[in-house]
Amino acid sequence: MGFLGFLLLGLIAGAIAKAILPGRQGGGIIVTLILGVVGALLGGFIGSALFGVGLNEFFSLSTWLLAIGGAIIVLLIYGMITRRSAR
């Protein structure tokens, strides 16, 4: 998958993860999309380390599930960090 395809995957995965997560995380849409790209990287790393499946093809279901799962993890961590700093 090319750079632009990976970037698009991360942006969409971040938006889906934001829609899935309940509550209100800090940051706007730009922060969410950037965290989605980071989450797609994390999901690809975890998928290749644990399951032997990485982010190979743009239209693969495993690619999307790994990217969205990674984005959810990153958004949860970001939510915990921003919640602590707001207190």
Phi and psi in degrees as a GROMACS rama.xvg file:
@    title "Ramachandran Plot"
@    xaxis  label "Phi"
@    yaxis  label "Psi"
@TYPE xy
-77.2649  172.4  GLY-2
-61.475  -45.268  PHE-3
-66.8409  -37.4177  LEU-4
-64.2479  -41.758  GLY-5
-65.9887  -39.7938  PHE-6
-63.914  -44.1072  LEU-7
-63.8747  -41.5329  LEU-8
-59.195  -46.0933  LEU-9
-64.6368  -39.0353  GLY-10
-64.939  -44.9066  LEU-11
-69.3652  -40.0328  ILE-12
-63.0825  -38.056  ALA-13
-64.3  -40.4275  GLY-14
-67.2905  -39.7758  ALA-15
-67.3614  -41.9866  ILE-16
-63.0823  -38.9824  ALA-17
-63.7194  -37.1177  LYS-18
-72.097  -31.563  ALA-19
-75.5621  -40.683  ILE-20
-71.598  130.065  LEU-21
-77.8556  162.587  PRO-22
87.4833  -168.022  GLY-23
-128.576  112.217  ARG-24
-89.5678  153.245  GLN-25
-71.745  161.838  GLY-26
94.4012  156.657  GLY-27
-95.7612  -161.495  GLY-28
-68.6985  -34.2548  ILE-29
-65.6107  -45.0129  ILE-30
-62.6321  -41.2383  VAL-31
-61.7152  -42.8048  THR-32
-68.435  -38.6661  LEU-33
-64.8573  -42.7181  ILE-34
-65.8476  -28.7024  LEU-35
-65.0747  -40.0195  GLY-36
-65.7651  -43.6806  VAL-37
-62.9836  -39.6697  VAL-38
-65.4052  -36.1951  GLY-39
-64.5944  -39.6505  ALA-40
-61.4509  -46.7195  LEU-41
-62.6171  -44.4373  LEU-42
-61.4908  -40.4107  GLY-43
-64.6719  -40.0176  GLY-44
-66.1716  -46.8103  PHE-45
-64.4269  -42.5921  ILE-46
-62.6994  -40.9938  GLY-47
-74.4968  -32.5425  SER-48
-74.9154  -40.9044  ALA-49
-92.728  -40.4704  LEU-50
-112.523  -8.03401  PHE-51
73.862  16.935  GLY-52
-121.026  125.322  VAL-53
-111.61  -165.036  GLY-54
-90.1392  86.9809  LEU-55
-95.1643  -60.83  ASN-56
-114.323  143.754  GLU-57
-64.7992  -38.0806  PHE-58
-96.7159  18.6799  PHE-59
-87.1267  136.285  SER-60
-63.9789  -38.588  LEU-61
-64.187  -36.0559  SER-62
-62.3238  -45.9977  THR-63
-66.8793  -41.2666  TRP-64
-65.476  -40.6635  LEU-65
-65.4687  -42.6346  LEU-66
-65.895  -43.3696  ALA-67
-68.8116  -41.0072  ILE-68
-61.7005  -43.547  GLY-69
-64.1839  -39.0953  GLY-70
-65.9899  -37.6377  ALA-71
-63.7822  -43.7682  ILE-72
-60.6249  -46.6485  ILE-73
-65.3725  -39.7375  VAL-74
-66.9198  -36.4342  LEU-75
-64.2612  -44.4323  LEU-76
-64.126  -43.565  ILE-77
-62.8203  -39.2663  TYR-78
-63.4964  -39.5122  GLY-79
-68.1405  -38.5011  MET-80
-67.8012  -45.462  ILE-81
-71.9058  -28.7459  THR-82
-68.6486  -38.3816  ARG-83
-69.123  -39.6094  ARG-84
-74.1102  -19.0502  SER-85
-77.8834  -19.4377  ALA-86
